[in-house]
Amino acid sequence: MSTKSSVFVLIGPPGSGKGSVSGLCIKEFGWKQLSTGNLCRKHIAQQTEIGKQIDFVLKSGKLVSDDIIVNMVNQWLAEQLDLGETVILDGYPRNVAQAEALQRFLGQKAYKSAPFHVIEFAIPDSVVVDRLCRRAICENRDCQTVYSLIEGSRLRPKKEMVCDECSSSLDVRPDDTPQAVKERLKVYHEHAQALLSFYRERGLKVLEVDASKPLNDVFDSFKKKAGVQDL
């Protein structure tokens, strides 16, 4: 494994810009981003052993267990880190059990040399509510690019309600309403506080960026805090 590999865990609510910053890192630095949803769909489509397990669970109307998700992610991480890639984990780990599994994986001899960073995207709930109630998402499942309908935003689509990336139509989530977003934020804060406490109690430094600022400023802050220039 190349020593240039690094692992970034991004913690922040929906609408905090984690996905947008991840996209900029992919374009500017060639990093790899983990999407557990896309990875699940890939395994199901390829009918791998993990994919068959996930498909069975989903068709049974149940939630995919931490064990299955952890095994899937560890397999993906091993492939990326063995290639010397820097990876961004956005939305993983989702809970302390997954965080513990991630630390055990990275504690293996082959991956101990990979720098590990936890970045918190700090943002007031009021800003999140405003952003999510004015966002649109590409309806193409293979794209899913997120846009802002806020006037003057860097994330506003060039053509009204049309994806810049694949020209598919954009859609507004029916649950992107103030009340629904506030309920999602309650759930997020419960999990986020547990994760942040987990890392801090183990002596890991949590770097914070002000995610309420415009995307360019958030990205600049991310690069500075993360020491990207040294990677």
C-alpha positions in Angstrom: 0.0 0.0 0.0 1.3 3.4 -0.9 1.9 5.7 2.1 0.3 8.6 0.2 -3.1 7.0 0.9 -5.3 8.9 3.4 -8.8 8.4 4.8 -11.2 11.3 5.4 -14.4 10.8 7.4 -16.8 13.7 6.8 -19.4 14.3 9.5 -22.2 16.8 8.9 -25.9 17.0 8.3 -27.6 16.7 4.8 -27.2 20.1 3.1 -23.9 20.9 4.8 -21.9 20.6 1.6 -20.1 17.3 2.3 -21.1 15.9 -1.1 -20.2 19.1 -3.0 -16.8 19.2 -1.3 -16.3 15.5 -2.0 -17.1 16.2 -5.7 -14.5 19.0 -5.8 -11.9 16.7 -4.2 -12.6 14.0 -6.8 -12.2 16.5 -9.7 -9.2 18.4 -8.3 -7.3 15.6 -6.6 -8.6 12.4 -8.1 -9.7 11.1 -4.8 -12.2 8.2 -4.4 -15.5 8.7 -2.6 -17.5 6.0 -0.9 -21.2 5.9 -1.5 -22.7 2.9 0.4 -25.9 3.2 -1.6 -24.1 3.1 -4.9 -21.9 0.2 -3.7 -24.9 -1.7 -2.6 -26.5 -1.3 -6.0 -23.3 -2.3 -7.7 -23.0 -5.6 -5.7 -26.7 -6.4 -6.3 -26.3 -5.8 -10.1 -23.2 -7.9 -10.2 -24.8 -10.6 -8.1 -21.8 -10.9 -5.8 -22.2 -12.9 -2.5 -22.6 -9.6 -0.6 -25.0 -8.4 -3.3 -27.2 -11.5 -2.9 -27.3 -10.9 0.9 -28.3 -7.3 0.5 -30.9 -8.0 -2.2 -32.5 -10.7 0.1 -32.6 -8.4 3.1 -34.1 -5.5 1.1 -36.7 -7.7 -0.5 -37.6 -9.0 2.9 -38.4 -5.4 3.9 -35.6 -5.3 6.5 -32.6 -3.0 7.1 -29.2 -4.1 5.9 -27.2 -5.1 9.0 -24.0 -3.4 10.1 -22.1 -6.7 9.6 -23.0 -6.7 5.9 -22.3 -3.0 5.4 -19.0 -3.3 7.2 -17.8 -6.3 5.2 -18.8 -4.5 1.9 -17.0 -1.2 2.9 -13.9 -3.0 4.2 -13.6 -4.8 0.9 -13.9 -1.5 -1.0 -11.4 0.2 1.3 -8.8 -2.5 0.9 -9.0 -2.3 -2.9 -8.6 1.5 -2.8 -5.9 1.7 -0.2 -3.9 -1.1 -1.8 -3.9 1.1 -5.0 -2.6 4.1 -3.0 -5.8 6.0 -3.3 -7.0 8.7 -0.9 -10.6 8.1 0.0 -13.5 10.1 1.4 -16.1 8.5 3.6 -19.3 10.6 3.4 -22.1 8.9 5.3 -19.9 6.2 6.7 -19.6 5.3 9.5 -23.2 6.0 10.5 -23.0 4.8 14.0 -20.5 3.8 16.7 -20.5 0.1 15.8 -19.4 1.0 12.2 -16.8 3.5 13.6 -15.3 0.7 15.8 -15.2 -1.6 12.8 -13.5 1.0 10.7 -10.8 1.6 13.4 -10.2 -2.1 13.6 -9.8 -2.3 9.8 -7.4 0.7 9.7 -5.5 -0.8 12.7 -4.3 -3.7 10.5 -0.6 -3.7 9.8 -1.1 -3.0 6.0 -3.1 0.2 6.7 -1.6 1.7 9.8 0.4 4.1 7.7 -2.6 5.8 6.1 -3.3 9.2 7.8 -6.8 9.3 9.2 -8.8 12.6 9.4 -12.2 13.4 10.9 -13.8 16.6 9.5 -16.9 18.0 11.0 -19.0 20.3 8.8 -20.5 22.6 11.4 -23.7 24.5 10.3 -26.8 25.9 12.1 -30.0 23.9 11.6 -31.7 27.0 10.2 -29.3 27.1 7.3 -29.7 23.4 6.6 -33.5 23.8 6.5 -33.2 26.7 4.1 -30.8 24.8 1.8 -32.7 21.5 1.7 -36.0 23.2 1.0 -34.4 24.8 -2.0 -32.4 21.9 -3.5 -33.0 19.7 -6.5 -31.4 16.3 -7.3 -30.8 14.6 -10.7 -33.4 11.9 -11.2 -30.8 9.7 -13.0 -29.9 7.1 -10.4 -26.4 6.8 -11.9 -25.8 10.5 -11.5 -27.7 11.9 -8.5 -25.9 15.3 -8.7 -27.3 17.7 -6.2 -28.1 21.3 -7.1 -29.2 24.5 -5.2 -32.1 26.5 -6.5 -30.9 29.5 -4.5 -30.2 32.5 -6.7 -26.5 33.1 -7.2 -25.4 29.8 -5.8 -22.4 28.1 -7.4 -24.5 24.9 -7.3 -27.4 26.3 -9.4 -28.0 24.4 -12.6 -27.0 26.2 -15.8 -30.4 25.3 -17.4 -33.5 25.4 -15.2 -34.2 22.0 -13.7 -31.8 20.2 -16.0 -28.7 18.4 -14.8 -25.4 19.9 -16.0 -23.7 16.5 -15.9 -26.1 14.2 -17.8 -28.9 16.4 -19.0 -31.5 14.5 -17.1 -34.4 16.3 -15.4 -34.0 17.5 -11.8 -36.4 16.5 -9.1 -37.3 18.0 -5.7 -37.7 15.5 -2.9 -41.2 15.5 -1.5 -39.8 15.2 2.1 -37.7 18.4 1.7 -40.1 20.4 3.7 -39.2 22.4 6.8 -40.9 20.0 9.2 -39.5 16.9 7.6 -36.0 18.3 7.5 -36.2 19.3 11.2 -37.1 15.7 12.0 -34.2 14.3 10.0 -31.9 16.7 11.8 -33.0 15.4 15.2 -32.0 11.9 14.1 -28.7 13.2 12.6 -27.7 15.0 15.8 -28.1 11.9 17.9 -25.8 9.8 15.7 -23.4 12.6 15.0 -22.8 13.4 18.7 -22.2 9.8 19.5 -19.6 9.5 16.6 -17.8 12.7 17.5 -17.6 11.6 21.2 -16.3 8.2 20.0 -13.4 9.8 18.1 -12.6 12.5 20.7 -12.5 9.9 23.5 -9.9 8.0 21.6 -7.7 11.0 21.3 -8.4 11.7 17.6 -8.6 15.3 16.6 -11.8 16.4 15.0 -11.2 19.3 12.5 -14.1 21.7 12.1 -15.0 23.7 9.0 -17.7 26.4 8.9 -20.1 24.9 6.4 -22.6 27.8 6.5 -20.3 29.8 4.1 -20.4 29.7 0.3 -19.0 26.5 -1.2 -15.7 28.0 -2.4 -15.0 29.2 1.1 -15.9 25.8 2.6 -13.6 24.0 0.2 -10.7 26.4 0.9 -11.2 25.9 4.6 -11.4 22.1 4.1 -8.1 22.0 2.2 -6.4 24.2 4.8 -7.7 22.2 7.8 -7.0 18.9 6.1 -3.5 19.9 5.0 -4.2 18.8 1.5 -1.2 20.6 0.2 1.0 18.1 2.1 -0.7 15.0 0.7 
